[in-house]
Amino acid sequence: MVLVVRDFVNSCHTNHDGEVIYNQIAQSIFDGRQIFVSFRGVSSVTSSFLNSAFIPLLNKVSFSQIKANLKIIDSNKAINDSIVRRFKQEVEAVTM
């Protein structure tokens, strides 16, 4: 399944924007189904967005399950780096 972020939110800046995306992707991840999240037309994301869209997944499934099933497409280096950084911070905090 491909989820185009801009089909659901106008920007990727607020917690609310992130919650909208989380609600669209969570069940696929929980069920072990692969989902491709497209950031086509999005130039930047905030930590607030990431904290609401992706990080809560860690409360229900392992990071390895997220990595196996969540694929980011049509994004830029800044978005990719932000996502990786936020997951890394969260996973490291849990293992400390």
Secondary structure, 3 states (H helix, E strand, C coil): CEEEHHHCCCCCCCHHHHHHHHHHHHHHHHCCCCEEEECCCCCCCCHHHHHHHCHHHHHCCCHHHHHHHEEEECCCHHHHHHHHHHHHHHHHHHHC
